[in-house]
Amino acid sequence: MQRLASSRRLLQAALAAAAVAAPAPANGAFPKMPAFDYTPPPYNGPRAEIFRKRAQFLSPSLFHFYDRQLDIVEGKMQYLFDEDGRRYLDAFGGIATVCCGHCHPDVVEAIVNQAKRIQHSTVLYLNHAIADFAEALASKMPGDLKVVFFTNSGTEANELALMIARLYTGCNDIISLRNGYHGNAAGTMGATAQSNWKFKVVQMGVHHALNPDPFRGAFGSDGEKYARDVQEIIEFGTTGRVGGFISEAIQVFQYQSVG
C-alpha cells in the first residue's frame, strides 16, 4: 500500500506541475479534435458496478491513478470512447508499448481469419503463422538481427535479454541506469531503479549508474562525465567485465515534489 500511495503522490505532483506550466487557453476552451466519421453505439453495460467488481474479483495491485476515473468502452483507430460516448485521442498506447491504434480493419480482418482456422497451438508442433510472422518481422530489422523470439510482455522480453546476456558472456553483472524501469519480475526488478516498483526480495548483480539528465542531473548535459561514471562502476564494482548494459532509448524522469 505504501508503494501505491507513493505512485499516486508522484503522479498527482506531476499533474499539478503540468497544470501550472500549461494553463488553460484564455478563452477557457481547449482545442477541438478534428472531425471523425464514427459514432459509437450507446453503451448499456455496467457503470458504478465496475468499482465493486474490481474490488471483489481483481487483485488490489491493479490500482488506478486518477480520482475521476475514465471508463473506456470502445476504441476506433487513434481514438478511445468512454461510457458516455466522449472521444479521446489515445496518446498512451496501452502503456506506451502498443502504439497500433484500435480496431483497424486490416488488423481485425487478420485476427478473424486466423481465429477461423486455429486459435492456439504450441511451438512443439509446426504452424506456418508463427514462422511467416517471424520472417516478416525479421525483414524489417537491420543488419544481422534476423532471428525472432516472441514474448508476451516487455518485462518478459527484458528477463530474456538479461538471461541471454549473462549466459553468452559468462558474466552476471549488469549495468542499468537510475530512474529506469524494466519490469518488476524476479530478474528485471533488479534492473529497475524506482523504489515504488520494487518488492522486498533479493536483487543481485545489477549496478545503477547515474542517468543522464540535462535538467536536474548531477552532471547536467556533460555526457562524458556520465560515461565515466559507468566506467568507474565497471572498474570498482565488478570484476572488470559485465554481462550487459540496459537502458530505455528515451527515459521519462520522475521528480519528487518539493514543499
Beta strands, then each sheet from edge to edge (+ up, - down):
strand 1: 72-76
strand 2: 79-82
strand 3: 87-89
strand 4: 174-177
strand 5: 206-209
strand 6: 244-245
sheet 1: 1+ 2- 3+
sheet 2: 5+ 4+ 6+
end
